[in-house]
């Protein structure tokens, strides 16, 4: 049954409210605790029992962080790392070019620097070298180093790791593992096939952090001290966790929460410079990490110098950090321009094939490899289907895919790579990369469509908008919003609570920037609330609301605290609306 009777909103979605079981659990929690109804609704949806509510609202890292040794090879990896530090060996860090790879590398570089030890950073060029270790780079690093640590990559790199003769290799990764592992000192990966998967929600930076926890334990037992303050590194872990869209569950929730506090202290020059160039004017939140900081760190790997993001995150010189952040901001602007052109062409192509297929895909000549993943995300959002976008160059195409909840894209891609339909392929449930021969493009996409259909991708409807309940403007106080935020942080695997504000009129509406809409809403009894709808004019939402004609609407979205000029007000981040 639809919520507030909304079967088709202005964005074409059905509104769905909390189920009966959630409503009952929330009511019971209200009676057993002193928490507001809105907070209890969020906790009930998350499946939190009433007796655990207070503990959930104040997560403790020491209680949630698992023993690192639960992961296979962790003790070996940490022991080899400690040995390299003690013997002053030459260490190289080979990192992926995205935020997770850059943050993972920065964790190691900063930790080593605090120990008085420098390391070589190597990040492959996305276009010239592609993802992960390659034989030429690994051979070169092995000639000049004793230990190579591969972060956010390496689990499937049998050949390149074998080519690193003369050096030991440790892999710290989270991408889906194959049936066999490369021969090296250690492969620490919660998504190895011989792991139970309980810790599979960690991103690579989380795995690196856990190794440093184990390093600290081994050093302490050996009488070598405890090393640098690990809690001070959690800003980097938080950035990677959010930007890599790792689910904010279990220990990740506590890591991000604590990491945001560390980031707010503005002690890391690279992140301070990045926040300033991003014009962040309030305390950091998952939104800032995912949509302001993350894209800028990524911009270097997408269309600029591949190691720029990692170098910025590890930088300890404010002047150098400011210069790098400025360059990344420029690259991010360029990236957006390239993305817009590719997105328009890809959307037109995908619509011609049909957005209701099990797989939505597009391929184009010369599409920049650095933006195909972002464009795949846009196609996925538009169709609520797994999406693949491929840039063709010569005899090959390099692509990236994004999936929807319940459809394991990484497993399907890896199966096709194993079967020889792809030249390369791998990833995890929600995201994957691939390289395909041009003459195999159509057969490969047809086969991938079949595999995803077997998982049920052809039965997905338009994404329902799930709401936690109704809230009136007068009830949406700063105090209430702060209490709701205690149930966070919100993000992947822990969606932010969204509420319906019923039957409001539009006091005024104006366009902001290229596609955003600013609104002031009223309930007719003196109550009101301001709202912002980002990207509203990319959908039917903007045109309909700006020409409202005095009509009343139900509005739906997330409540947030807006800080402007030192003053705080409650604001609705608008997701959708429907005629009342």
N, C-alpha and C positions, 0 to 999 in steps of 0.2 A: 504494500500500500504506500502511495506517495506521501511525502511530508507536506503539510499545508495544502494538499491537493495539487501540487506542482508535478504534472506528468511531463511537461516539456517547457523548460525555462527559455529565456532569451538566448542562451547558448546551446539550446537543444538537449538539455539534460533533465533527467528525472531526479527529484530530490528524495532522498531516503533518510529517515530518522533512525534513532536508536531502536534496537529490538526490544521486545517485552522483557527478556531476561536482563538486558543491560539496565533498563528503566527500574526494574525491581531491585537489582543490586545497588543502583545509585540511591534509591529511596532508603534502603536498609542502611547504607553507609552514612547517609545524612543523620539518621536516628542514632547511630552508634558512635559518631564522631562529631566534632564541632565544625566540620568543614562545610563550605557553601555547596549548594546543589550543583552549580556549574562545575566545580572541582570534582565532586563525586561522580558526575557523569563521565568526565574524562578518565578517571581512575577505573570506573566500572568497565568502560570500553576497552581499557588495557588489560582487563582481567585481574586487577589488583584486589585481593580480599580486604575487607574492612579493617581487620586487625593488623594488616601490613601497610595501611595507607600512609601513616606518618613516616614510616621508614622509607617508603617509596619516594616521598616528597623531599627527603634529605638523604640521597644516596651517598654512601661512603666508599671511596675507591678501595680502601684496604679490605673491605668486605666483599666487593664485587670482582676485583682483579683476580683472575685465575693464577694458579701456580704455573709459571712459564714452562716448567718441565712436563706439563700435560701434552705439549706438542713434541712430536718425534724429532730427534736430532738437536733439540734446543741445547742440551747440556754440551754436546760436541761443538756447536757453533759458538757458544759463549766461551768455552775453554780455549778454542783456537784464537778467538778475538783477544782474550786476556793474554794469551801467550805472545801474540804479535805486539801488544802494547808493552808488555814487560821486556821483551827482547829488542824493542825499538825497531821492529821490522817495517818494511815499506808496505803501506796499505793503500789500495785503490778501492774506490766506491763506484760501482757501475749502476747507474740509476735510470729508471724510465723517465720520460720527458714530461709527465703530467704532474699535478699537484701532489699526489700520493708519492710518486717517485722522488720529487724534489724535497718534500718534507722528510721522507725517509732518509735521504742522503744527508740533509741538514742535521737531523738528529745525530747521526754518526759523526759528521764533521765537527759539530759544536762540542759534542762529548769528548772527542779526541783532542780538540784544541784546548779544552779546559784541563785536560791531562798533560798538556805540553807536547802533544803529538800532532803533526800535520798529516793529511792524507790527500791523495789525488782524486779529483772528481772527474768522472767520465759520463757524459750523457749523449747517447747517439742522436744523430740528426734524423728527424722523422722522415724526410724525403730520401736522403741519400743512403741511410742505413736501415730505417724502419725500426720496429719495436724490438726491444730485447737485445741480448748479447749477439754479436756476430764474430766470426772467426778472426777476421783481420784485427779488429779492436782488441779482442781477448789475447791474441798472440802478442800484440804490441804491449799491452799492460803487463802480461806475464814476464816479459823480458826485463822490466824495470821494477817489479813488485814481488813481494813474498806472499801476500794475501790479497785476493780480490773478493769483495763483498758485493754480491748482486742484490739490489733492493727493488721490489715491485716488478721483478722480472726474473727469468732464469729457470723456472720450473720445467719448461719444455725445451730448454736450450742444450740438448745433448752434444751436438757437434761443436758449437762454440766453446762450451766449457771444456770439452776434451782437448780443444786446441790450445788451451791456456797452460802449456807445458812449462814446468819450472815454478809454478805458483800454485798455492792452495786456493780453493774457491769455496765460499759459503754463500748459500742462497737464502734470502729472507723475502718471502713472497706470499701472495694470497690467491693468485690465479689458479684456476682449475688444473689439477695435475693429471698426467697421463698414466698409462699402465706401468711404465717404467720411469725411473728418475735418473737424471744425469749423474755421472760418477764424479763425486766431489766429497769434501769433508762433511758437509751437512746441507740438507734441504729442509728448511723450517717453513712449513706452509700448512695452515689449518685446513686447507682444501686439497691436500694430498689424498689420493684414493684410499690409503690405508689409515686415514684419520677418521674419527667418528663424526666429524662435522659440527660438533657442539660449539667450537670456537670459530666456525667458518665466517662469522659476521665481522671479524677484524679486517681492517684494511692493512696494507703493507706497513704503514707507519706504526700501527698498533702492534704488529709482529716485531718490528724493530725495537719498540719501546719495551716489550716483554723480554727481548733478548738482553737489553741493557739492565733490566731488573735482575735477570739471572746472572749477568756479568757482575753486578753489585754483590750478589749473594756469594759467588765464587771468590771474588776478591776479599770479601770480609772473612770468609772461612780460611783463606790462605794468609791472613794477616797483612793484606795489602791495602787496607783502608776501604772506604766505601765509594770513592770516586765522586764525580760531580752530582749536584742536586738534580735528581730525575724529575721532581715535581715542576721545576722551572722549565722543563722541556715540553710540558703538556699543551702549550699553545700550538706547537707544531703538530702534535698528534690530533688535536681538535680540528685544525684546519684541514688536514688530510682526510679525516674521518667524514667530515661533512661534505667536502668537495668531491670525494670519491663516491658519495652517495651510499656509504656503508650504513646499515640499519642502526638506529640509535636505541639499541636494546642492550641488556646485560651491562658488561663493563664499559662498552662504548658510551653509554649514557653518562656514566660518572666521569669518564675521560674527557668528554666534550664539555661537560658542566664545569669541571675544574680547569680545563684548558681555557675556557672563556674568561674565567677569573684571572688567570695568569696573563692572558692577552690584554685585559683591561688595565693592567699595571704598566703597560707600555715600556717594557724593559728590553724587547728585542728590536734592534734598529731596523732590520729588514721589514718586520711587520708594522712598525710605527710608520715607516716611510710609505708602505703600501696603503695603510689606513688613511694617511693624510692625502695621498694622491687620489684615493678613491672618494675623498670628501665624506668620510664617515664622521658623523656628528653626535654619535651616542655610543653607549657601551656595546661592545661586540655581541652579536647574536648569531645563531646558525644562518639566518638570512644573509648577514654581511659576509660570512665565510663562503657561503655557497654562490652568492650572486655578485659580490663586489671584489673580494680578495682572490678567491679561487680562479675566476676567469682571467685575471691579470697575471697570476703566476703561470697559468697555462699558456698565455699568449706567446711566451718565449719559445716553448716547445712546438706550438702550432705554426707560427709564421716567422719566427725570429731565430735568435741564437738559442739552441736547445738547453744549454745549462744555465741560462740567465735566471730562471725562477729559483733553482736550487741554490745558486750563488747568493741571490738576494736573501733567502731565508737563513742562510748560514752567516751572512755578513755581520761583522761587529763594528763597522765604521759608519756612523750616521751619514757622513757626506757621500761616501760611496753608495750607501743604501738608497739615498735620495735620488742619485743619478740613475741607478738601476730601476728603481720604482717608476721614475718618469718615463724611461724607455719602455718598460712593460705596459704602462698606461697608453703610450702611443701605439704600440703593437696591438693592444686590445681594441683600440679604435679601428685600426686597419683590419683586424680580424672580423669585426662586426660588418664592415663594408663588404668584405669577401663573402662572409656568411649570408648576407642578405641576397646577394646575387645568386649564389648556389641554391639557397632555400627556395627562391621563386621558381627556378628551373626544375628543381627536384619535386616540388609540390605539384607543378603542372603535369610532370611525367607520371607521378604516383597516382594522381587523380584519374588520368587516362587509363591506367591499369585497373583502378578501382581500390578505394580505401577500405573495402569490406573483405579483402582477401586475408588469408592467414598471415601473410607477410606483405608488408608495404615496402617497396624498394624502388630505387632510382639509381641510374649510373650516367655519368657525363664525362665528356672529353675534357681533360685538364682541370677537373674540379680539385681544389686544393685539399690535400690529405689532412691538413690541419683543421678543417672545418666540417668534414663529413660526419664526424661524431655528433657535433652540435646539431647539424641539420637532421640527422637521424632521430635525435631527441624531439625535434619539432614535428617530424612526421608521426612519430609514435604518439605524441600528445594529441595531434589532430585526428588520428584514426583509432586510438586505443588498441593498437596492434603492434607487434614487433616490427621494427623498421631497420632497413639496411640502406646506406648510401655509399656509393663507390665512385672514386675518381679514376678515370681511365688514362693511362699513359703508356704509349707503345704497345707492347704485347701483354701488358698486365693491368689489373685494376686493384687498387688498395682501398679498402672500405672499412666502415665501422658500423656497428649495430647497437640498438638499444631495445630493451624488452619491457614487457609489462608484467605486473605481479602474476605469478602462477605459471609463467612460460619461461623455461630454462634455455635461453638463447646460446649461452656458452657451451653447453653440452652438445647441442645440435651442430654448432660450428666445428667443435672439436671432432665430432664423429665424421663430418664431411672431410676434414683435413686428413683424418686417419684413412678414409676411404679413397683419398686421392683426387677428390673433386675440387679441392682447394689447394693452392700451393702452400699456404700457411693459414693457421687459424687458431684462436683460443680466446679465453676470457673467463667470465663468470656468468651467473644467471641473468643479470640485468644488463650486461654490456659485453661486447666482444669485438675483436678485430679480425680482418681476413685479407688475404691476397689471393686473387683468382686470375687464371689465364683468360685473356680477352675472349678466346674462342670457346671457353667453357662457361662464360657468364650466364647465358640463358639456362643451360642444363643445371648449373649449380644453384641458381635461384629457384628453379622448379623443384629441385630436390629439397632445398631448405624449406620451401613452402609445404611440401609433403610432411617433413619431420615436425614442423610447428603445428600443422593441422592435427597430427596425431596427439599433440599435447593439448588440443582444444582451442588453439588460437583462432579457428574459424567460427567459434561459437560466441566470441566476445561481443557484447553490445556496446553502445555508446556508454562511456564511463558515467555511472551515477554519481551525483554529488552527495556525499555522506555527511550528514549534519548531526551535531551532538544535542541539539535542543533549540529552544526559543529563548531569546533574551531581548529585553526592551531597553531603549536608549538610557533611561534613568537608572537602570540596574547596572549598566556597564561602567563601573567606577574604576579608577586607577587601582584601588586596593584589591578589587576582585580580579582584575587582569593580572596583577602581580601574583596573586594566589594561584591562578590557573597556570601561570608560567612555571610555578614550582613543580608542576607535573612534567615539565620538559626536561631537557631540550627536545624540540620537535623537529622532525625531518623524516628521512627514509626509515620505514619500518615503525615509525611513531608519528603519524600525521598530526599536524596541529589541529586542535579542536576548532570546528566551524559551527557557527550559530546562524539561525534565521532571525531576522528582525522583521516582523510582519507588518504589512499595511502601512508603509511610510510614504510620505510625499517628498518630492524633490524641491527644496527651497531654491537651490541654484546648482547649475552644472556647467563646468567649463573645461575645455581641452587643455592639457598640460603637455608640453613637448610634442613629439610626433604622434604618439598613439595613446597617451594616458588620459584619464578622466578624473577630475576632482569634483566631489559632490558635497552638498550639505543636505541632510535629511531631517525630516520632522515627523513626529508621531501625532500631531494634532492636539496634544494636551500640554504643550510647553516643553516637552522633551525633544531632544535632537542629538545628532551625532554627525561628525564629518566622516567622509569616506574617500578612499583612493582606489581606482581600478586601473592597474597597470596593463598596458596592451589592449585596452578596451576597444580601441578603434581598429584593431586587427580582427575583431569579431563583431557580431551584431549588437553587442552590449553597448558600446559607445554611441553609435548613431541613434539607437532607440531611447536611451536615457537622456541624451542631450536635447532630443525633441520629445520630451515627455508629455507635453500638452496638459499638464496638471493631473495626470493619472497617478494612482497610488500603486506601489509595487511591494512585493516581498523581496527583501534583500538578504544575501547570504555571504558569509566570509569569516575571516579571522579577526578577532579583536586584538588591538595592539596599542602600546603607549607611544605616542608621537612626541618627540622632544624638539622644540623649535624656539630659539631665542631664550633658552633657559626655562621655558614653560612647558609643562607636561599636560597633554590632553589624550583622551581615548579616541582612537581612530579605527574605523572598520576598513580592513584591507578586502575590498570587494572581489568575490569570485564569480557571482552570478546574481541574476534578478529575474523575477517573474511577475506578470501582472497580478495584482491583488484581486 
